[in-house]
Structure formats: C-alpha cells, structure tokens
Amino acid sequence: MHEKEIEKLQAEKEKIERQLVQEQHKIQRLENRAAYYEKGERRKRAHRLITRGAAVESVAPQTKDLSETAFYAFAERVFALPDAQRLLTDAVSNHTGGD
C-alpha cells in the first residue's frame, strides 16, 4: 500500500513539474512577444523622428548649423508663436490618419 502511494505521488510530482515547465515556456513566449512589439514601436518612433528632422532641415537648412541646445530653443520659440500654434492645430484637426 505504501509503495503505491509513493508511486502515485511520484507520478503526480512529475506531472506537475511538466506543467511548470510548460507554464515557464508560455511566460517566456509572452515576454518575447512583448519585447518584439516594444522594439517595433521604438523603430517606428526612431523612423518618425529621423524623417521629420530631415524635413525640418530640408525647409530650413540653416538649422544644421545650430547646436542641439540652440535648435531646441529655436523650436520652442517657433512653436510658441500664435500663428504656429494655429497652423499646428489646423494641421492636426485636418489630419486624416494616413501618411
């Protein structure tokens, strides 16, 4: 009787250990998926920043000569202008979602 209980408990232990390994793999797959999506969002953001920075340089080539600090100060002043605020608000409200 005692040996049967031990075998039964051993089988149950092995079953639970297999389930644990499966759950650990499931967690790893989910973490990998989350990292994949996060990496994709970072790439999209980096691409957007690069293309918009290139657009600024193409319409205002003088900005290439500014230091990073000077460029930020310039951008803050430009976007603080009432006309710039209005134009930006109009552009956002007229945006259709496509690029």
C-alpha positions in Angstrom: 0.0 0.0 0.0 2.8 2.4 1.0 4.7 1.8 -2.3 1.6 2.5 -4.4 1.1 5.8 -2.7 4.7 6.7 -3.3 4.4 5.8 -7.0 1.2 7.8 -7.2 2.8 10.8 -5.6 5.9 10.5 -7.7 3.7 10.4 -10.9 1.8 13.4 -9.7 5.0 15.3 -9.0 6.3 14.5 -12.5 3.0 15.7 -14.0 3.2 19.0 -12.0 6.8 19.5 -13.0 5.9 19.1 -16.7 3.1 21.6 -16.2 5.5 24.0 -14.5 8.0 23.8 -17.4 5.1 24.4 -19.9 4.0 27.4 -18.0 7.5 28.8 -17.8 7.8 28.4 -21.6 4.5 30.1 -22.0 5.7 33.0 -19.9 8.9 33.2 -21.9 6.9 33.3 -25.2 4.7 36.1 -23.9 7.7 38.1 -22.7 9.4 37.6 -26.1 6.2 38.8 -27.9 6.0 41.9 -25.7 9.7 42.7 -26.4 9.1 42.3 -30.1 6.2 44.7 -30.1 8.0 47.2 -27.9 11.0 47.1 -30.3 8.7 47.7 -33.2 7.3 50.8 -31.6 10.8 52.1 -30.9 11.7 51.6 -34.5 8.6 53.4 -35.7 9.4 56.3 -33.4 13.0 56.5 -34.5 12.0 56.5 -38.1 9.4 59.2 -37.5 12.0 61.4 -35.7 14.5 60.9 -38.4 12.2 61.7 -41.2 10.7 64.7 -39.5 14.2 66.0 -38.6 15.1 65.6 -42.3 12.0 67.6 -43.3 12.9 70.4 -40.9 16.4 70.5 -42.4 15.1 70.5 -45.9 12.8 73.5 -45.4 15.2 75.3 -43.1 18.8 74.3 -44.0 20.2 76.8 -41.5 19.1 74.6 -38.7 22.1 72.2 -39.5 24.4 74.9 -38.1 22.7 75.1 -34.7 23.8 73.1 -31.7 21.2 70.8 -30.2 20.5 73.3 -27.4 20.2 76.2 -29.8 17.9 74.1 -32.0 15.6 73.2 -29.1 15.4 76.8 -28.0 14.6 77.8 -31.6 11.9 75.1 -31.9 10.3 76.2 -28.6 10.2 79.8 -29.7 8.7 78.9 -33.1 6.0 76.6 -31.7 5.2 79.3 -29.1 4.2 81.7 -31.8 0.4 82.1 -32.0 0.4 81.6 -35.8 2.5 78.4 -35.4 0.0 77.1 -32.7 -2.9 77.9 -35.0 -1.3 76.2 -38.0 -0.4 73.1 -36.0 -3.9 72.9 -34.5 -5.3 73.2 -38.1 -2.9 70.5 -39.4 -3.9 68.1 -36.6 -7.6 68.7 -37.0 -7.3 68.2 -40.8 -5.2 65.1 -40.5 -6.9 62.1 -42.0 -4.8 59.4 -40.3 -2.7 58.5 -43.4 0.9 59.5 -44.1 
